[in-house]
Amino acid sequence: MAQFSVHDAKTNLSRLIADALAGGEVVIARGSVPVVRLVPVDPPGRRAFGALKGRINSDARFDEPLPEAELAAWQLA
C-alpha cells in the first residue's frame, strides 16, 4: 500500500492514477492519517440489443384498450 500526502498527490496525480489503474493501492493521507483510497471505476456495461429475446412474453391482449375502471385509476386527481 502506497501512502501519499495531499501535497504529493496533487503534484503526482497522473502517476497515482496510472498506479491505481495498474492495480496498485494508493492511499492519500492528511498528515499521517489515511483519508482517501484511490481506486479505478468499473466501466459501465454495454447494452446488447435483443438481450431479452425469448425471455419476455406478451399475449394477444397486450394491444387491447384498458378497461374503463383501470383507465380511471391512472387519471391524475
TIMARGU-381473 format. One record per atom (N, C-alpha, C): residue number from 1; x, z, y. Coordinates in nm, 2 decimals. Atoms other than C-alpha are relative to their C-alpha. Last residue first. Layout:
BEGIN
NULO,n,u,w,v
NULO,NUM,X,Z,Y
...
//
This chain:
BEGIN
NULO,n,u,w,v
NULO,77,0.11,-0.07,-0.06
NULO,77,-5.67,-0.95,1.37
NULO,77,0.01,-0.01,0.15
NULO,76,-0.05,-0.11,-0.09
NULO,76,-5.45,-1.21,1.23
NULO,76,-0.12,0.06,0.07
NULO,75,0.03,0.01,-0.14
NULO,75,-5.61,-1.42,0.95
NULO,75,0.05,0.12,0.08
NULO,74,-0.12,0.05,-0.07
NULO,74,-5.44,-1.40,0.61
NULO,74,-0.02,-0.01,0.15
NULO,73,-0.10,-0.10,0.01
NULO,73,-5.72,-1.18,0.46
NULO,73,0.13,-0.04,0.07
NULO,72,0.03,-0.10,-0.10
NULO,72,-5.98,-1.43,0.58
NULO,72,0.10,0.11,0.01
NULO,71,-0.03,0.05,-0.13
NULO,71,-5.81,-1.70,0.38
NULO,71,-0.02,0.10,0.11
NULO,70,-0.15,-0.01,-0.01
NULO,70,-5.83,-1.48,0.07
NULO,70,0.05,-0.06,0.14
NULO,69,-0.04,-0.14,-0.01
NULO,69,-6.20,-1.43,0.12
NULO,69,0.15,0.02,0.01
NULO,68,0.02,-0.05,-0.13
NULO,68,-6.26,-1.80,0.19
NULO,68,0.04,0.14,0.02
NULO,67,0.14,-0.05,-0.02
NULO,67,-6.10,-1.91,-0.14
NULO,67,-0.01,0.06,0.14
NULO,66,0.02,-0.14,0.04
NULO,66,-5.76,-2.09,-0.10
NULO,66,-0.15,0.04,0.02
NULO,65,0.02,-0.09,-0.11
NULO,65,-5.76,-2.47,-0.10
NULO,65,-0.02,0.15,-0.04
NULO,64,0.14,-0.03,-0.04
NULO,64,-5.63,-2.63,-0.41
NULO,64,-0.01,0.09,0.12
NULO,63,0.04,0.07,-0.12
NULO,63,-5.27,-2.75,-0.41
NULO,63,-0.14,0.02,0.04
NULO,62,-0.09,-0.02,-0.11
NULO,62,-5.14,-2.49,-0.66
NULO,62,-0.04,-0.07,0.13
NULO,61,0.07,-0.07,-0.11
NULO,61,-5.45,-2.50,-0.88
NULO,61,0.09,0.02,0.12
NULO,60,0.07,0.10,-0.08
NULO,60,-5.28,-2.76,-1.11
NULO,60,-0.07,0.06,0.12
NULO,59,0.11,0.07,0.07
NULO,59,-5.03,-2.50,-1.23
NULO,59,-0.07,-0.10,0.09
NULO,58,0.13,-0.01,-0.07
NULO,58,-4.70,-2.41,-1.09
NULO,58,-0.10,-0.07,-0.08
NULO,57,0.11,0.09,0.04
NULO,57,-4.37,-2.35,-1.27
NULO,57,-0.12,0.03,0.09
NULO,56,0.11,-0.03,-0.08
NULO,56,-4.03,-2.22,-1.16
NULO,56,-0.11,-0.10,-0.04
NULO,55,0.01,-0.15,0.00
NULO,55,-3.74,-2.20,-1.41
NULO,55,-0.13,0.04,0.08
NULO,54,0.04,-0.05,0.13
NULO,54,-3.73,-2.57,-1.51
NULO,54,-0.03,0.15,-0.01
NULO,53,0.08,0.10,0.07
NULO,53,-3.53,-2.67,-1.20
NULO,53,-0.03,0.05,-0.14
NULO,52,0.11,-0.07,0.07
NULO,52,-3.40,-2.35,-1.04
NULO,52,-0.09,-0.10,-0.07
NULO,51,-0.05,-0.11,0.09
NULO,51,-3.06,-2.49,-0.95
NULO,51,-0.11,0.07,-0.07
NULO,50,0.06,0.00,0.13
NULO,50,-3.22,-2.81,-0.82
NULO,50,0.05,0.11,-0.10
NULO,49,0.13,0.06,0.00
NULO,49,-2.99,-2.85,-0.52
NULO,49,-0.05,-0.01,-0.14
NULO,48,0.01,0.12,0.08
NULO,48,-2.69,-2.62,-0.56
NULO,48,-0.14,-0.05,0.00
NULO,47,0.14,0.02,0.06
NULO,47,-2.63,-2.36,-0.29
NULO,47,0.00,-0.14,-0.07
NULO,46,0.06,0.13,-0.03
NULO,46,-2.26,-2.27,-0.24
NULO,46,-0.14,-0.01,-0.06
NULO,45,0.02,0.09,0.11
NULO,45,-2.16,-1.91,-0.24
NULO,45,-0.07,-0.13,0.04
NULO,44,0.14,0.01,0.05
NULO,44,-2.04,-1.74,0.07
NULO,44,-0.01,-0.10,-0.11
NULO,43,0.08,0.11,-0.06
NULO,43,-1.67,-1.68,0.09
NULO,43,-0.14,-0.01,-0.05
NULO,42,0.04,0.10,0.11
NULO,42,-1.56,-1.33,-0.01
NULO,42,-0.07,-0.12,0.07
NULO,41,0.14,0.01,0.02
NULO,41,-1.40,-1.16,0.29
NULO,41,-0.03,-0.10,-0.10
NULO,40,0.06,0.13,-0.02
NULO,40,-1.04,-1.06,0.27
NULO,40,-0.15,0.00,-0.02
NULO,39,0.03,0.06,0.13
NULO,39,-0.94,-0.69,0.31
NULO,39,-0.06,-0.14,0.03
NULO,38,0.02,0.15,-0.03
NULO,38,-0.78,-0.50,0.60
NULO,38,-0.01,-0.07,-0.14
NULO,37,-0.06,0.08,0.10
NULO,37,-0.82,-0.12,0.55
NULO,37,-0.04,-0.15,0.02
NULO,36,0.07,0.13,0.03
NULO,36,-0.89,0.09,0.86
NULO,36,0.08,-0.07,-0.12
NULO,35,0.14,0.01,-0.05
NULO,35,-0.83,0.45,0.96
NULO,35,-0.07,-0.13,-0.04
NULO,34,0.05,0.13,0.03
NULO,34,-0.51,0.58,0.80
NULO,34,-0.15,-0.01,0.04
NULO,33,0.13,-0.01,0.07
NULO,33,-0.39,0.89,0.98
NULO,33,-0.05,-0.14,-0.03
NULO,32,-0.02,0.00,0.14
NULO,32,-0.02,0.89,1.06
NULO,32,-0.12,0.01,-0.08
NULO,31,-0.09,-0.10,0.03
NULO,31,-0.06,0.79,1.42
NULO,31,0.04,-0.01,-0.14
NULO,30,-0.02,-0.06,-0.13
NULO,30,-0.36,0.58,1.42
NULO,30,0.09,0.12,-0.02
NULO,29,0.01,-0.15,-0.03
NULO,29,-0.33,0.39,1.10
NULO,29,0.01,0.03,0.15
NULO,28,-0.04,-0.02,-0.14
NULO,28,-0.39,0.03,0.97
NULO,28,-0.03,0.15,0.04
NULO,27,0.07,-0.11,-0.06
NULO,27,-0.39,-0.02,0.60
NULO,27,0.05,0.02,0.14
NULO,26,-0.05,-0.02,-0.14
NULO,26,-0.30,-0.35,0.43
NULO,26,-0.08,0.11,0.06
NULO,25,0.09,-0.10,-0.06
NULO,25,-0.34,-0.39,0.05
NULO,25,0.07,0.04,0.14
NULO,24,-0.07,-0.12,-0.04
NULO,24,-0.18,-0.71,-0.07
NULO,24,-0.10,0.10,0.07
NULO,23,0.03,-0.11,0.10
NULO,23,-0.39,-0.97,-0.25
NULO,23,0.07,0.13,0.04
NULO,22,-0.08,0.02,0.12
NULO,22,-0.25,-1.29,-0.09
NULO,22,-0.02,0.12,-0.10
NULO,21,0.05,0.12,0.08
NULO,21,-0.53,-1.29,0.16
NULO,21,0.07,-0.02,-0.13
NULO,20,0.12,-0.04,0.06
NULO,20,-0.43,-0.94,0.27
NULO,20,-0.06,-0.11,-0.08
NULO,19,-0.03,-0.10,0.11
NULO,19,-0.07,-1.04,0.32
NULO,19,-0.13,0.04,-0.07
NULO,18,-0.06,0.07,0.11
NULO,18,-0.18,-1.35,0.52
NULO,18,0.03,0.09,-0.12
NULO,17,0.11,0.07,0.06
NULO,17,-0.40,-1.13,0.74
NULO,17,0.05,-0.08,-0.12
NULO,16,0.08,-0.09,0.08
NULO,16,-0.11,-0.90,0.79
NULO,16,-0.12,-0.06,-0.06
NULO,15,-0.07,-0.03,0.13
NULO,15,0.12,-1.19,0.89
NULO,15,-0.08,0.10,-0.08
NULO,14,0.01,0.12,0.08
NULO,14,-0.14,-1.31,1.15
NULO,14,0.07,0.02,-0.14
NULO,13,0.13,0.02,0.06
NULO,13,-0.19,-0.96,1.29
NULO,13,0.00,-0.12,-0.10
NULO,12,-0.02,0.08,0.13
NULO,12,0.18,-0.89,1.34
NULO,12,-0.13,-0.04,-0.07
NULO,11,-0.12,0.09,-0.01
NULO,11,0.19,-0.76,1.70
NULO,11,0.01,-0.09,-0.11
NULO,10,0.03,0.10,-0.10
NULO,10,-0.17,-0.62,1.69
NULO,10,0.12,-0.10,0.01
NULO,9,0.11,0.09,0.06
NULO,9,-0.10,-0.45,1.35
NULO,9,-0.03,-0.11,0.11
NULO,8,-0.06,0.10,0.09
NULO,8,0.23,-0.31,1.48
NULO,8,-0.10,-0.10,-0.05
NULO,7,-0.09,0.09,-0.08
NULO,7,0.05,-0.15,1.78
NULO,7,0.07,-0.10,-0.09
NULO,6,0.09,0.09,-0.08
NULO,6,-0.23,-0.01,1.56
NULO,6,0.09,-0.10,0.08
NULO,5,0.07,-0.06,-0.12
NULO,5,0.03,0.14,1.33
NULO,5,-0.08,-0.10,0.07
NULO,4,-0.06,0.04,-0.13
NULO,4,0.10,-0.01,0.99
NULO,4,-0.08,0.07,0.11
NULO,3,0.07,-0.07,-0.11
NULO,3,0.05,0.11,0.63
NULO,3,0.07,-0.04,0.13
NULO,2,-0.08,0.01,-0.12
NULO,2,0.15,-0.11,0.33
NULO,2,-0.09,0.06,0.11
NULO,1,0.08,0.00,-0.12
NULO,1,0.00,0.00,0.00
NULO,1,0.09,0.00,0.12
//
